[in-house]
């Protein structure tokens, strides 16, 4: 059995950035790649590297994270926690998850290398690829 998490937008598309998503879908798959369960997890809205999302995903027994963009710090925390990360995902989450279990999606090796933070009125985020 495996559990796969995807950061999503309110319209069920892969979020552009892991750390700023509103929700995570967590799919549970059988050993024969049948979907056994789908859980929606609401995000606290903080950056992935500064939130408690990694510990929450570990408690949920997540084994993979399918993400669009993700910073190096957040990715490192996921990998250290034993969660594999596949970057460069986009589109509807239901399509992405099925393509992943069919072996059609691989990691792009592209991450958000640096972050610009402004914490006064809002949160600015700049990714440099």
C-alpha positions as CSV (number, residue, x, y, z in Angstrom):
1,X,0.0,0.0,0.0
2,X,1.2,3.5,-0.8
3,X,0.0,7.0,0.0
4,X,0.6,9.9,-2.4
5,X,0.0,13.5,-1.6
6,X,-0.6,16.3,-4.1
7,X,-0.8,20.1,-3.2
8,X,-3.9,21.4,-4.9
9,X,-5.8,24.6,-5.7
10,X,-9.5,25.0,-4.9
11,X,-10.3,23.8,-8.4
12,X,-8.4,20.5,-8.0
13,X,-5.3,21.4,-10.0
14,X,-1.8,20.8,-8.9
15,X,-0.8,24.0,-7.0
16,X,2.0,26.1,-8.6
17,X,3.9,26.0,-5.4
18,X,4.0,23.3,-2.8
19,X,4.3,25.7,0.2
20,X,1.5,28.0,-0.7
21,X,-1.3,25.6,-1.5
22,X,-4.7,25.6,0.2
23,X,-5.2,21.9,0.3
24,X,-3.5,18.5,-0.1
25,X,-5.1,15.5,-1.5
26,X,-3.9,12.2,-0.1
27,X,-4.6,9.1,-2.1
28,X,-4.2,5.6,-0.7
29,X,-3.4,2.9,-3.2
30,X,-3.5,-0.9,-3.0
31,X,-0.6,-3.0,-4.1
32,X,-2.4,-3.3,-7.4
33,X,-2.7,0.5,-7.8
34,X,-6.4,0.7,-7.1
35,X,-7.5,3.8,-5.2
36,X,-8.7,2.7,-1.8
37,X,-9.2,6.2,-0.2
38,X,-9.0,9.9,-0.9
39,X,-8.6,12.4,1.9
40,X,-8.6,16.2,1.7
41,X,-6.2,17.9,4.1
42,X,-6.5,21.7,4.6
43,X,-3.2,23.6,4.7
44,X,-2.3,26.2,7.3
45,X,-1.2,28.4,4.4
46,X,2.4,28.9,5.6
47,X,5.5,28.2,3.5
48,X,6.2,24.4,3.2
49,X,9.6,24.8,4.8
50,X,8.2,26.8,7.8
51,X,5.0,24.9,8.4
52,X,4.2,21.6,10.1
53,X,3.1,19.9,6.9
54,X,6.0,17.4,6.8
55,X,5.1,16.1,10.2
56,X,1.4,15.9,9.3
57,X,2.3,14.0,6.1
58,X,4.5,11.6,8.1
59,X,1.6,10.9,10.5
60,X,-0.6,10.2,7.4
61,X,2.1,7.7,6.3
62,X,2.6,9.5,2.9
63,X,5.3,7.9,0.8
64,X,5.3,10.3,-2.2
65,X,4.6,14.0,-2.8
66,X,3.7,15.0,-6.4
67,X,4.4,18.8,-6.7
68,X,4.6,21.6,-9.2
69,X,7.3,23.8,-7.8
70,X,9.0,23.2,-4.4
71,X,11.8,24.9,-2.6
72,X,15.0,23.1,-1.7
73,X,14.4,23.4,2.0
74,X,10.9,22.0,1.9
75,X,12.1,19.2,-0.5
76,X,15.0,18.4,1.8
77,X,12.6,18.1,4.8
78,X,10.3,15.7,2.9
79,X,13.2,13.5,1.7
80,X,14.7,13.3,5.2
81,X,11.3,12.3,6.4
82,X,11.2,9.4,3.9
83,X,8.8,11.0,1.4
84,X,9.8,10.8,-2.2
85,X,9.3,14.0,-4.2
86,X,8.3,14.3,-7.9
87,X,8.6,17.9,-9.1
88,X,7.2,19.5,-12.3
89,X,3.7,18.1,-12.1
90,X,0.8,20.2,-13.5
91,X,-2.8,19.8,-14.5
92,X,-5.8,18.2,-12.8
93,X,-4.8,16.3,-9.8
94,X,-6.9,13.2,-10.8
95,X,-5.0,13.0,-14.1
96,X,-1.6,13.5,-12.5
97,X,-2.1,10.8,-9.9
98,X,-3.2,8.3,-12.5
99,X,-0.3,9.1,-14.8
100,X,2.1,8.7,-11.8
101,X,0.9,5.3,-10.8
102,X,1.1,4.3,-14.5
103,X,4.8,5.3,-14.5
104,X,4.3,8.2,-16.9
105,X,5.6,11.0,-14.6
106,X,9.1,11.4,-13.4
107,X,10.9,14.1,-11.5
108,X,12.1,17.1,-13.5
109,X,15.0,17.9,-11.2
110,X,13.9,21.5,-11.1
111,X,13.2,23.2,-7.8
112,X,12.8,26.7,-6.5
113,X,16.4,27.5,-5.6
114,X,15.9,30.8,-3.8
115,X,13.1,32.6,-2.1
116,X,12.4,36.2,-1.6
117,X,10.2,36.8,1.5
118,X,8.3,39.9,2.6
119,X,6.4,39.5,5.7
120,X,4.8,42.9,6.2
121,X,1.5,43.2,4.4
122,X,1.7,40.0,2.3
123,X,4.0,37.2,1.4
124,X,6.0,37.6,-1.8
125,X,7.6,34.5,-3.3
126,X,10.0,34.4,-6.2
127,X,11.2,31.2,-7.7
128,X,14.3,31.1,-9.8
129,X,14.8,28.1,-12.1
